[in-house]
């Protein structure tokens, strides 16, 4: 007889979604990557996402500026494990980043 833990939760049913940024804007308080409206940010979702960040942040940008993602559902900070914002200094350049997103809490966390 198999007994499942009542707190067992399955995430990423149907695979890991991949989202691609369309532009980057350097502001005075953040560096904002824009994505087209996607269901993953506009619906109940909890799990891994692959975020293809296609733009390069211009050289000379202040290293302490936080990175954000803007979609039709609003602005989301990209955070680290400890909850601190990912900054320009943390950005390794254009590429694919593994992240965890929880629509209930609004957490968008960089993995690795």
Jmol script that loads the backbone (N, CA, C; Angstrom):
load data "model"
ATOM      1  N   UNK A   1       0.844  -1.172   0.000  1.00  0.00           N
ATOM      2  CA  UNK A   1       0.000   0.000   0.000  1.00  0.00           C
ATOM      3  C   UNK A   1       0.894   1.241   0.000  1.00  0.00           C
ATOM      4  N   UNK A   2       0.639   2.142  -0.934  1.00  0.00           N
ATOM      5  CA  UNK A   2       1.444   3.360  -1.046  1.00  0.00           C
ATOM      6  C   UNK A   2       0.673   4.518  -0.439  1.00  0.00           C
ATOM      7  N   UNK A   3       1.342   5.259   0.425  1.00  0.00           N
ATOM      8  CA  UNK A   3       0.699   6.420   1.036  1.00  0.00           C
ATOM      9  C   UNK A   3       1.442   7.670   0.572  1.00  0.00           C
ATOM     10  N   UNK A   4       0.728   8.575  -0.051  1.00  0.00           N
ATOM     11  CA  UNK A   4       1.356   9.799  -0.527  1.00  0.00           C
ATOM     12  C   UNK A   4       1.248  10.886   0.529  1.00  0.00           C
ATOM     13  N   UNK A   5       2.297  11.639   0.644  1.00  0.00           N
ATOM     14  CA  UNK A   5       2.311  12.774   1.544  1.00  0.00           C
ATOM     15  C   UNK A   5       1.270  13.789   1.071  1.00  0.00           C
ATOM     16  N   UNK A   6       0.438  14.285   1.952  1.00  0.00           N
ATOM     17  CA  UNK A   6      -0.595  15.236   1.566  1.00  0.00           C
ATOM     18  C   UNK A   6      -0.027  16.560   1.072  1.00  0.00           C
ATOM     19  N   UNK A   7       1.252  16.800   1.305  1.00  0.00           N
ATOM     20  CA  UNK A   7       1.879  18.047   0.868  1.00  0.00           C
ATOM     21  C   UNK A   7       2.644  17.891  -0.445  1.00  0.00           C
ATOM     22  N   UNK A   8       2.569  16.723  -1.032  1.00  0.00           N
ATOM     23  CA  UNK A   8       3.231  16.476  -2.299  1.00  0.00           C
ATOM     24  C   UNK A   8       2.585  17.337  -3.375  1.00  0.00           C
ATOM     25  N   UNK A   9       3.399  18.070  -4.105  1.00  0.00           N
ATOM     26  CA  UNK A   9       2.897  18.979  -5.131  1.00  0.00           C
ATOM     27  C   UNK A   9       3.690  18.761  -6.404  1.00  0.00           C
ATOM     28  N   UNK A  10       2.993  18.607  -7.504  1.00  0.00           N
ATOM     29  CA  UNK A  10       3.652  18.423  -8.787  1.00  0.00           C
ATOM     30  C   UNK A  10       3.723  19.757  -9.504  1.00  0.00           C
ATOM     31  N   UNK A  11       4.911  20.117  -9.950  1.00  0.00           N
ATOM     32  CA  UNK A  11       5.058  21.353 -10.721  1.00  0.00           C
ATOM     33  C   UNK A  11       5.500  21.004 -12.128  1.00  0.00           C
ATOM     34  N   UNK A  12       5.320  21.946 -13.023  1.00  0.00           N
ATOM     35  CA  UNK A  12       5.723  21.827 -14.419  1.00  0.00           C
ATOM     36  C   UNK A  12       5.072  20.666 -15.155  1.00  0.00           C
ATOM     37  N   UNK A  13       3.804  20.486 -14.924  1.00  0.00           N
ATOM     38  CA  UNK A  13       3.064  19.503 -15.718  1.00  0.00           C
ATOM     39  C   UNK A  13       3.080  19.980 -17.156  1.00  0.00           C
ATOM     40  N   UNK A  14       3.467  19.116 -18.062  1.00  0.00           N
ATOM     41  CA  UNK A  14       3.502  19.495 -19.472  1.00  0.00           C
ATOM     42  C   UNK A  14       4.840  20.078 -19.906  1.00  0.00           C
ATOM     43  N   UNK A  15       5.839  20.064 -19.046  1.00  0.00           N
ATOM     44  CA  UNK A  15       7.162  20.540 -19.439  1.00  0.00           C
ATOM     45  C   UNK A  15       7.531  21.879 -18.826  1.00  0.00           C
ATOM     46  N   UNK A  16       8.742  22.303 -19.084  1.00  0.00           N
ATOM     47  CA  UNK A  16       9.252  23.576 -18.570  1.00  0.00           C
ATOM     48  C   UNK A  16       9.057  24.645 -19.641  1.00  0.00           C
ATOM     49  N   UNK A  17       8.284  25.705 -19.334  1.00  0.00           N
ATOM     50  CA  UNK A  17       8.087  26.750 -20.334  1.00  0.00           C
ATOM     51  C   UNK A  17       9.357  27.555 -20.583  1.00  0.00           C
ATOM     52  N   UNK A  18       9.533  27.994 -21.834  1.00  0.00           N
ATOM     53  CA  UNK A  18      10.657  28.867 -22.190  1.00  0.00           C
ATOM     54  C   UNK A  18      10.085  30.202 -22.632  1.00  0.00           C
ATOM     55  N   UNK A  19      10.586  31.248 -22.027  1.00  0.00           N
ATOM     56  CA  UNK A  19      10.143  32.603 -22.321  1.00  0.00           C
ATOM     57  C   UNK A  19      11.362  33.384 -22.799  1.00  0.00           C
ATOM     58  N   UNK A  20      11.158  34.263 -23.767  1.00  0.00           N
ATOM     59  CA  UNK A  20      12.273  35.046 -24.300  1.00  0.00           C
ATOM     60  C   UNK A  20      12.016  36.534 -24.101  1.00  0.00           C
ATOM     61  N   UNK A  21      13.050  37.241 -23.669  1.00  0.00           N
ATOM     62  CA  UNK A  21      12.934  38.692 -23.520  1.00  0.00           C
ATOM     63  C   UNK A  21      12.967  39.342 -24.904  1.00  0.00           C
ATOM     64  N   UNK A  22      12.288  40.484 -25.006  1.00  0.00           N
ATOM     65  CA  UNK A  22      12.198  41.189 -26.287  1.00  0.00           C
ATOM     66  C   UNK A  22      13.018  42.463 -26.326  1.00  0.00           C
ATOM     67  N   UNK A  23      13.237  43.060 -25.155  1.00  0.00           N
ATOM     68  CA  UNK A  23      14.017  44.300 -25.101  1.00  0.00           C
ATOM     69  C   UNK A  23      14.548  44.507 -23.695  1.00  0.00           C
ATOM     70  N   UNK A  24      15.488  45.435 -23.588  1.00  0.00           N
ATOM     71  CA  UNK A  24      16.010  45.820 -22.278  1.00  0.00           C
ATOM     72  C   UNK A  24      16.071  47.340 -22.227  1.00  0.00           C
ATOM     73  N   UNK A  25      15.675  47.887 -21.082  1.00  0.00           N
ATOM     74  CA  UNK A  25      15.716  49.335 -20.874  1.00  0.00           C
ATOM     75  C   UNK A  25      16.460  49.596 -19.573  1.00  0.00           C
ATOM     76  N   UNK A  26      17.491  50.425 -19.653  1.00  0.00           N
ATOM     77  CA  UNK A  26      18.242  50.806 -18.463  1.00  0.00           C
ATOM     78  C   UNK A  26      17.629  52.093 -17.919  1.00  0.00           C
ATOM     79  N   UNK A  27      17.111  52.007 -16.706  1.00  0.00           N
ATOM     80  CA  UNK A  27      16.527  53.174 -16.049  1.00  0.00           C
ATOM     81  C   UNK A  27      17.414  53.641 -14.911  1.00  0.00           C
ATOM     82  N   UNK A  28      16.924  54.601 -14.166  1.00  0.00           N
ATOM     83  CA  UNK A  28      17.701  55.124 -13.042  1.00  0.00           C
ATOM     84  C   UNK A  28      17.605  54.233 -11.808  1.00  0.00           C
ATOM     85  N   UNK A  29      16.542  53.395 -11.738  1.00  0.00           N
ATOM     86  CA  UNK A  29      16.369  52.561 -10.547  1.00  0.00           C
ATOM     87  C   UNK A  29      16.408  51.062 -10.833  1.00  0.00           C
ATOM     88  N   UNK A  30      16.439  50.662 -12.128  1.00  0.00           N
ATOM     89  CA  UNK A  30      16.488  49.233 -12.457  1.00  0.00           C
ATOM     90  C   UNK A  30      16.857  49.044 -13.927  1.00  0.00           C
ATOM     91  N   UNK A  31      17.174  47.805 -14.258  1.00  0.00           N
ATOM     92  CA  UNK A  31      17.360  47.392 -15.649  1.00  0.00           C
ATOM     93  C   UNK A  31      16.211  46.440 -15.937  1.00  0.00           C
ATOM     94  N   UNK A  32      15.355  46.842 -16.863  1.00  0.00           N
ATOM     95  CA  UNK A  32      14.115  46.129 -17.092  1.00  0.00           C
ATOM     96  C   UNK A  32      14.119  45.371 -18.417  1.00  0.00           C
ATOM     97  N   UNK A  33      13.914  44.074 -18.336  1.00  0.00           N
ATOM     98  CA  UNK A  33      13.748  43.232 -19.517  1.00  0.00           C
ATOM     99  C   UNK A  33      12.254  43.074 -19.763  1.00  0.00           C
ATOM    100  N   UNK A  34      11.827  43.221 -21.007  1.00  0.00           N
ATOM    101  CA  UNK A  34      10.412  43.113 -21.343  1.00  0.00           C
ATOM    102  C   UNK A  34      10.151  41.804 -22.071  1.00  0.00           C
ATOM    103  N   UNK A  35       9.036  41.169 -21.707  1.00  0.00           N
ATOM    104  CA  UNK A  35       8.599  39.961 -22.407  1.00  0.00           C
ATOM    105  C   UNK A  35       7.166  40.170 -22.878  1.00  0.00           C
ATOM    106  N   UNK A  36       6.794  39.453 -23.922  1.00  0.00           N
ATOM    107  CA  UNK A  36       5.405  39.483 -24.376  1.00  0.00           C
ATOM    108  C   UNK A  36       4.544  38.807 -23.321  1.00  0.00           C
ATOM    109  N   UNK A  37       3.292  39.120 -23.310  1.00  0.00           N
ATOM    110  CA  UNK A  37       2.373  38.502 -22.358  1.00  0.00           C
ATOM    111  C   UNK A  37       2.413  36.983 -22.521  1.00  0.00           C
ATOM    112  N   UNK A  38       2.629  36.300 -21.443  1.00  0.00           N
ATOM    113  CA  UNK A  38       2.686  34.842 -21.450  1.00  0.00           C
ATOM    114  C   UNK A  38       1.800  34.295 -20.351  1.00  0.00           C
ATOM    115  N   UNK A  39       1.195  33.159 -20.602  1.00  0.00           N
ATOM    116  CA  UNK A  39       0.312  32.537 -19.616  1.00  0.00           C
ATOM    117  C   UNK A  39       1.025  32.247 -18.306  1.00  0.00           C
ATOM    118  N   UNK A  40       2.297  31.927 -18.357  1.00  0.00           N
ATOM    119  CA  UNK A  40       3.011  31.535 -17.148  1.00  0.00           C
ATOM    120  C   UNK A  40       3.000  32.648 -16.104  1.00  0.00           C
ATOM    121  N   UNK A  41       3.023  33.918 -16.510  1.00  0.00           N
ATOM    122  CA  UNK A  41       2.994  35.018 -15.553  1.00  0.00           C
ATOM    123  C   UNK A  41       1.582  35.520 -15.290  1.00  0.00           C
ATOM    124  N   UNK A  42       0.622  35.136 -16.098  1.00  0.00           N
ATOM    125  CA  UNK A  42      -0.729  35.636 -15.945  1.00  0.00           C
ATOM    126  C   UNK A  42      -1.710  34.633 -15.362  1.00  0.00           C
ATOM    127  N   UNK A  43      -1.231  33.466 -14.962  1.00  0.00           N
ATOM    128  CA  UNK A  43      -2.133  32.445 -14.437  1.00  0.00           C
ATOM    129  C   UNK A  43      -1.513  31.771 -13.221  1.00  0.00           C
ATOM    130  N   UNK A  44      -2.278  30.871 -12.621  1.00  0.00           N
ATOM    131  CA  UNK A  44      -1.756  30.102 -11.495  1.00  0.00           C
ATOM    132  C   UNK A  44      -0.644  29.197 -12.013  1.00  0.00           C
ATOM    133  N   UNK A  45       0.557  29.428 -11.554  1.00  0.00           N
ATOM    134  CA  UNK A  45       1.697  28.645 -12.008  1.00  0.00           C
ATOM    135  C   UNK A  45       2.734  28.621 -10.905  1.00  0.00           C
ATOM    136  N   UNK A  46       3.320  27.471 -10.711  1.00  0.00           N
ATOM    137  CA  UNK A  46       4.409  27.321  -9.770  1.00  0.00           C
ATOM    138  C   UNK A  46       5.356  26.283 -10.337  1.00  0.00           C
ATOM    139  N   UNK A  47       6.578  26.687 -10.635  1.00  0.00           N
ATOM    140  CA  UNK A  47       7.539  25.739 -11.157  1.00  0.00           C
ATOM    141  C   UNK A  47       8.704  26.401 -11.842  1.00  0.00           C
ATOM    142  N   UNK A  48       9.459  25.595 -12.549  1.00  0.00           N
ATOM    143  CA  UNK A  48      10.645  26.071 -13.250  1.00  0.00           C
ATOM    144  C   UNK A  48      10.264  26.716 -14.576  1.00  0.00           C
ATOM    145  N   UNK A  49      11.039  27.715 -14.965  1.00  0.00           N
ATOM    146  CA  UNK A  49      10.935  28.309 -16.298  1.00  0.00           C
ATOM    147  C   UNK A  49      12.337  28.508 -16.838  1.00  0.00           C
ATOM    148  N   UNK A  50      12.453  28.478 -18.143  1.00  0.00           N
ATOM    149  CA  UNK A  50      13.701  28.842 -18.805  1.00  0.00           C
ATOM    150  C   UNK A  50      13.488  30.231 -19.371  1.00  0.00           C
ATOM    151  N   UNK A  51      14.300  31.177 -18.945  1.00  0.00           N
ATOM    152  CA  UNK A  51      14.185  32.543 -19.427  1.00  0.00           C
ATOM    153  C   UNK A  51      15.358  32.838 -20.342  1.00  0.00           C
ATOM    154  N   UNK A  52      15.054  32.994 -21.629  1.00  0.00           N
ATOM    155  CA  UNK A  52      16.091  33.327 -22.607  1.00  0.00           C
ATOM    156  C   UNK A  52      16.225  34.845 -22.632  1.00  0.00           C
ATOM    157  N   UNK A  53      17.281  35.324 -22.013  1.00  0.00           N
ATOM    158  CA  UNK A  53      17.550  36.757 -21.958  1.00  0.00           C
ATOM    159  C   UNK A  53      18.442  37.080 -23.151  1.00  0.00           C
ATOM    160  N   UNK A  54      17.844  37.672 -24.171  1.00  0.00           N
ATOM    161  CA  UNK A  54      18.513  37.836 -25.467  1.00  0.00           C
ATOM    162  C   UNK A  54      19.312  39.117 -25.611  1.00  0.00           C
ATOM    163  N   UNK A  55      19.153  40.038 -24.673  1.00  0.00           N
ATOM    164  CA  UNK A  55      19.812  41.326 -24.810  1.00  0.00           C
ATOM    165  C   UNK A  55      21.038  41.433 -23.902  1.00  0.00           C
ATOM    166  N   UNK A  56      21.953  42.274 -24.339  1.00  0.00           N
ATOM    167  CA  UNK A  56      23.145  42.591 -23.559  1.00  0.00           C
ATOM    168  C   UNK A  56      22.887  43.907 -22.840  1.00  0.00           C
ATOM    169  N   UNK A  57      23.240  43.975 -21.582  1.00  0.00           N
ATOM    170  CA  UNK A  57      23.134  45.228 -20.847  1.00  0.00           C
ATOM    171  C   UNK A  57      24.305  46.106 -21.290  1.00  0.00           C
ATOM    172  N   UNK A  58      24.036  47.352 -21.660  1.00  0.00           N
ATOM    173  CA  UNK A  58      25.121  48.224 -22.145  1.00  0.00           C
ATOM    174  C   UNK A  58      26.251  48.366 -21.126  1.00  0.00           C
ATOM    175  N   UNK A  59      27.476  48.383 -21.621  1.00  0.00           N
ATOM    176  CA  UNK A  59      28.619  48.557 -20.723  1.00  0.00           C
ATOM    177  C   UNK A  59      28.524  49.943 -20.086  1.00  0.00           C
ATOM    178  N   UNK A  60      29.016  50.044 -18.880  1.00  0.00           N
ATOM    179  CA  UNK A  60      28.951  51.303 -18.152  1.00  0.00           C
ATOM    180  C   UNK A  60      27.702  51.442 -17.301  1.00  0.00           C
ATOM    181  N   UNK A  61      26.787  50.455 -17.379  1.00  0.00           N
ATOM    182  CA  UNK A  61      25.575  50.489 -16.554  1.00  0.00           C
ATOM    183  C   UNK A  61      25.956  50.234 -15.097  1.00  0.00           C
ATOM    184  N   UNK A  62      25.358  50.981 -14.192  1.00  0.00           N
ATOM    185  CA  UNK A  62      25.650  50.845 -12.766  1.00  0.00           C
ATOM    186  C   UNK A  62      25.446  49.401 -12.311  1.00  0.00           C
ATOM    187  N   UNK A  63      26.476  48.823 -11.719  1.00  0.00           N
ATOM    188  CA  UNK A  63      26.488  47.401 -11.361  1.00  0.00           C
ATOM    189  C   UNK A  63      25.480  47.037 -10.282  1.00  0.00           C
ATOM    190  N   UNK A  64      25.042  47.999  -9.481  1.00  0.00           N
ATOM    191  CA  UNK A  64      24.139  47.691  -8.366  1.00  0.00           C
ATOM    192  C   UNK A  64      22.656  47.778  -8.733  1.00  0.00           C
ATOM    193  N   UNK A  65      22.339  48.153  -9.974  1.00  0.00           N
ATOM    194  CA  UNK A  65      20.933  48.231 -10.376  1.00  0.00           C
ATOM    195  C   UNK A  65      20.305  46.840 -10.412  1.00  0.00           C
ATOM    196  N   UNK A  66      19.102  46.678  -9.854  1.00  0.00           N
ATOM    197  CA  UNK A  66      18.435  45.376  -9.894  1.00  0.00           C
ATOM    198  C   UNK A  66      17.856  45.085 -11.271  1.00  0.00           C
ATOM    199  N   UNK A  67      17.732  43.795 -11.594  1.00  0.00           N
ATOM    200  CA  UNK A  67      17.114  43.366 -12.847  1.00  0.00           C
ATOM    201  C   UNK A  67      15.645  43.063 -12.592  1.00  0.00           C
ATOM    202  N   UNK A  68      14.788  43.499 -13.524  1.00  0.00           N
ATOM    203  CA  UNK A  68      13.357  43.237 -13.432  1.00  0.00           C
ATOM    204  C   UNK A  68      12.850  42.695 -14.755  1.00  0.00           C
ATOM    205  N   UNK A  69      11.689  42.052 -14.696  1.00  0.00           N
ATOM    206  CA  UNK A  69      10.991  41.551 -15.881  1.00  0.00           C
ATOM    207  C   UNK A  69       9.629  42.231 -15.918  1.00  0.00           C
ATOM    208  N   UNK A  70       9.278  42.804 -17.070  1.00  0.00           N
ATOM    209  CA  UNK A  70       7.965  43.417 -17.235  1.00  0.00           C
ATOM    210  C   UNK A  70       7.182  42.648 -18.285  1.00  0.00           C
ATOM    211  N   UNK A  71       5.931  42.321 -17.928  1.00  0.00           N
ATOM    212  CA  UNK A  71       5.004  41.683 -18.854  1.00  0.00           C
ATOM    213  C   UNK A  71       3.649  42.351 -18.661  1.00  0.00           C
ATOM    214  N   UNK A  72       2.646  41.883 -19.349  1.00  0.00           N
ATOM    215  CA  UNK A  72       1.305  42.449 -19.214  1.00  0.00           C
ATOM    216  C   UNK A  72       0.781  42.333 -17.786  1.00  0.00           C
ATOM    217  N   UNK A  73       1.306  41.372 -17.026  1.00  0.00           N
ATOM    218  CA  UNK A  73       0.836  41.181 -15.651  1.00  0.00           C
ATOM    219  C   UNK A  73       1.608  42.025 -14.636  1.00  0.00           C
ATOM    220  N   UNK A  74       2.562  42.841 -15.090  1.00  0.00           N
ATOM    221  CA  UNK A  74       3.274  43.736 -14.183  1.00  0.00           C
ATOM    222  C   UNK A  74       4.776  43.538 -14.175  1.00  0.00           C
ATOM    223  N   UNK A  75       5.413  44.154 -13.188  1.00  0.00           N
ATOM    224  CA  UNK A  75       6.869  44.117 -13.035  1.00  0.00           C
ATOM    225  C   UNK A  75       7.220  43.117 -11.939  1.00  0.00           C
ATOM    226  N   UNK A  76       8.215  42.275 -12.227  1.00  0.00           N
ATOM    227  CA  UNK A  76       8.668  41.295 -11.252  1.00  0.00           C
ATOM    228  C   UNK A  76      10.173  41.442 -11.052  1.00  0.00           C
ATOM    229  N   UNK A  77      10.592  41.490  -9.787  1.00  0.00           N
ATOM    230  CA  UNK A  77      12.018  41.496  -9.486  1.00  0.00           C
ATOM    231  C   UNK A  77      12.564  40.089  -9.649  1.00  0.00           C
ATOM    232  N   UNK A  78      13.763  39.976 -10.173  1.00  0.00           N
ATOM    233  CA  UNK A  78      14.463  38.688 -10.216  1.00  0.00           C
ATOM    234  C   UNK A  78      15.298  38.625  -8.948  1.00  0.00           C
ATOM    235  N   UNK A  79      15.109  37.547  -8.176  1.00  0.00           N
ATOM    236  CA  UNK A  79      15.787  37.448  -6.891  1.00  0.00           C
ATOM    237  C   UNK A  79      16.759  36.274  -6.835  1.00  0.00           C
ATOM    238  N   UNK A  80      17.590  36.312  -5.805  1.00  0.00           N
ATOM    239  CA  UNK A  80      18.526  35.230  -5.502  1.00  0.00           C
ATOM    240  C   UNK A  80      17.899  34.362  -4.408  1.00  0.00           C
ATOM    241  N   UNK A  81      18.636  33.328  -3.983  1.00  0.00           N
ATOM    242  CA  UNK A  81      18.148  32.418  -2.936  1.00  0.00           C
ATOM    243  C   UNK A  81      17.770  33.151  -1.658  1.00  0.00           C
ATOM    244  N   UNK A  82      18.544  34.168  -1.300  1.00  0.00           N
ATOM    245  CA  UNK A  82      18.304  34.868  -0.038  1.00  0.00           C
ATOM    246  C   UNK A  82      17.244  35.964  -0.154  1.00  0.00           C
ATOM    247  N   UNK A  83      16.637  36.105  -1.334  1.00  0.00           N
ATOM    248  CA  UNK A  83      15.611  37.124  -1.528  1.00  0.00           C
ATOM    249  C   UNK A  83      16.147  38.453  -2.031  1.00  0.00           C
ATOM    250  N   UNK A  84      17.465  38.606  -2.042  1.00  0.00           N
ATOM    251  CA  UNK A  84      18.061  39.845  -2.562  1.00  0.00           C
ATOM    252  C   UNK A  84      17.874  39.901  -4.076  1.00  0.00           C
ATOM    253  N   UNK A  85      17.810  41.101  -4.599  1.00  0.00           N
ATOM    254  CA  UNK A  85      17.643  41.273  -6.041  1.00  0.00           C
ATOM    255  C   UNK A  85      18.894  40.864  -6.807  1.00  0.00           C
ATOM    256  N   UNK A  86      18.688  40.249  -7.961  1.00  0.00           N
ATOM    257  CA  UNK A  86      19.785  40.006  -8.899  1.00  0.00           C
ATOM    258  C   UNK A  86      20.135  41.371  -9.494  1.00  0.00           C
ATOM    259  N   UNK A  87      21.406  41.694  -9.571  1.00  0.00           N
ATOM    260  CA  UNK A  87      21.844  43.000 -10.061  1.00  0.00           C
ATOM    261  C   UNK A  87      22.615  42.861 -11.375  1.00  0.00           C
ATOM    262  N   UNK A  88      22.938  43.992 -11.951  1.00  0.00           N
ATOM    263  CA  UNK A  88      23.732  44.023 -13.181  1.00  0.00           C
ATOM    264  C   UNK A  88      25.041  43.269 -12.974  1.00  0.00           C
ATOM    265  N   UNK A  89      25.634  43.385 -11.797  1.00  0.00           N
ATOM    266  CA  UNK A  89      26.899  42.695 -11.510  1.00  0.00           C
ATOM    267  C   UNK A  89      26.747  41.178 -11.570  1.00  0.00           C
ATOM    268  N   UNK A  90      25.545  40.673 -11.299  1.00  0.00           N
ATOM    269  CA  UNK A  90      25.285  39.229 -11.324  1.00  0.00           C
ATOM    270  C   UNK A  90      25.005  38.705 -12.727  1.00  0.00           C
ATOM    271  N   UNK A  91      24.647  39.577 -13.637  1.00  0.00           N
ATOM    272  CA  UNK A  91      24.223  39.187 -14.990  1.00  0.00           C
ATOM    273  C   UNK A  91      25.431  38.724 -15.794  1.00  0.00           C
ATOM    274  N   UNK A  92      25.364  37.515 -16.320  1.00  0.00           N
ATOM    275  CA  UNK A  92      26.496  36.927 -17.051  1.00  0.00           C
ATOM    276  C   UNK A  92      26.415  37.151 -18.554  1.00  0.00           C
ATOM    277  N   UNK A  93      25.408  37.877 -19.006  1.00  0.00           N
ATOM    278  CA  UNK A  93      25.260  38.154 -20.433  1.00  0.00           C
ATOM    279  C   UNK A  93      24.086  37.399 -21.026  1.00  0.00           C
ATOM    280  N   UNK A  94      23.852  37.651 -22.300  1.00  0.00           N
ATOM    281  CA  UNK A  94      22.735  37.009 -22.999  1.00  0.00           C
ATOM    282  C   UNK A  94      22.874  35.492 -22.913  1.00  0.00           C
ATOM    283  N   UNK A  95      21.764  34.830 -22.676  1.00  0.00           N
ATOM    284  CA  UNK A  95      21.776  33.372 -22.570  1.00  0.00           C
ATOM    285  C   UNK A  95      20.488  32.875 -21.948  1.00  0.00           C
ATOM    286  N   UNK A  96      20.453  31.595 -21.637  1.00  0.00           N
ATOM    287  CA  UNK A  96      19.267  30.974 -21.055  1.00  0.00           C
ATOM    288  C   UNK A  96      19.509  30.752 -19.564  1.00  0.00           C
ATOM    289  N   UNK A  97      18.579  31.251 -18.769  1.00  0.00           N
ATOM    290  CA  UNK A  97      18.677  31.186 -17.319  1.00  0.00           C
ATOM    291  C   UNK A  97      17.538  30.324 -16.765  1.00  0.00           C
ATOM    292  N   UNK A  98      17.872  29.462 -15.809  1.00  0.00           N
ATOM    293  CA  UNK A  98      16.877  28.640 -15.138  1.00  0.00           C
ATOM    294  C   UNK A  98      16.368  29.411 -13.929  1.00  0.00           C
ATOM    295  N   UNK A  99      15.031  29.515 -13.838  1.00  0.00           N
ATOM    296  CA  UNK A  99      14.418  30.257 -12.740  1.00  0.00           C
ATOM    297  C   UNK A  99      13.238  29.482 -12.181  1.00  0.00           C
ATOM    298  N   UNK A 100      12.869  29.854 -10.954  1.00  0.00           N
ATOM    299  CA  UNK A 100      11.670  29.318 -10.317  1.00  0.00           C
ATOM    300  C   UNK A 100      10.676  30.460 -10.187  1.00  0.00           C
ATOM    301  N   UNK A 101       9.423  30.199 -10.586  1.00  0.00           N
ATOM    302  CA  UNK A 101       8.379  31.215 -10.462  1.00  0.00           C
ATOM    303  C   UNK A 101       7.196  30.650  -9.702  1.00  0.00           C
ATOM    304  N   UNK A 102       6.665  31.439  -8.769  1.00  0.00           N
ATOM    305  CA  UNK A 102       5.477  31.067  -8.018  1.00  0.00           C
ATOM    306  C   UNK A 102       4.486  32.219  -8.113  1.00  0.00           C
ATOM    307  N   UNK A 103       3.390  31.998  -8.818  1.00  0.00           N
ATOM    308  CA  UNK A 103       2.409  33.063  -9.015  1.00  0.00           C
ATOM    309  C   UNK A 103       1.681  33.438  -7.723  1.00  0.00           C
ATOM    310  N   UNK A 104       1.637  32.525  -6.770  1.00  0.00           N
ATOM    311  CA  UNK A 104       0.966  32.843  -5.497  1.00  0.00           C
ATOM    312  C   UNK A 104       1.739  33.853  -4.669  1.00  0.00           C
ATOM    313  N   UNK A 105       3.050  33.789  -4.733  1.00  0.00           N
ATOM    314  CA  UNK A 105       3.883  34.703  -3.933  1.00  0.00           C
ATOM    315  C   UNK A 105       4.525  35.793  -4.781  1.00  0.00           C
ATOM    316  N   UNK A 106       4.543  35.598  -6.110  1.00  0.00           N
ATOM    317  CA  UNK A 106       5.191  36.563  -7.007  1.00  0.00           C
ATOM    318  C   UNK A 106       6.697  36.398  -7.071  1.00  0.00           C
ATOM    319  N   UNK A 107       7.220  35.330  -6.478  1.00  0.00           N
ATOM    320  CA  UNK A 107       8.666  35.097  -6.469  1.00  0.00           C
ATOM    321  C   UNK A 107       9.140  34.651  -7.860  1.00  0.00           C
ATOM    322  N   UNK A 108      10.171  35.322  -8.360  1.00  0.00           N
ATOM    323  CA  UNK A 108      10.871  34.923  -9.582  1.00  0.00           C
ATOM    324  C   UNK A 108      12.335  34.817  -9.182  1.00  0.00           C
ATOM    325  N   UNK A 109      12.812  33.590  -8.986  1.00  0.00           N
ATOM    326  CA  UNK A 109      14.124  33.375  -8.396  1.00  0.00           C
ATOM    327  C   UNK A 109      15.079  32.689  -9.359  1.00  0.00           C
ATOM    328  N   UNK A 110      16.267  33.274  -9.501  1.00  0.00           N
ATOM    329  CA  UNK A 110      17.319  32.702 -10.330  1.00  0.00           C
ATOM    330  C   UNK A 110      17.874  31.460  -9.633  1.00  0.00           C
ATOM    331  N   UNK A 111      17.996  30.370 -10.386  1.00  0.00           N
ATOM    332  CA  UNK A 111      18.557  29.136  -9.851  1.00  0.00           C
ATOM    333  C   UNK A 111      20.004  29.012 -10.338  1.00  0.00           C
ATOM    334  N   UNK A 112      20.902  28.826  -9.420  1.00  0.00           N
ATOM    335  CA  UNK A 112      22.298  28.635  -9.807  1.00  0.00           C
ATOM    336  C   UNK A 112      23.143  29.839  -9.846  1.00  0.00           C
TER     337      UNK A 112
END
end "model"
wireframe off; spacefill off
backbone 0.3
color backbone group
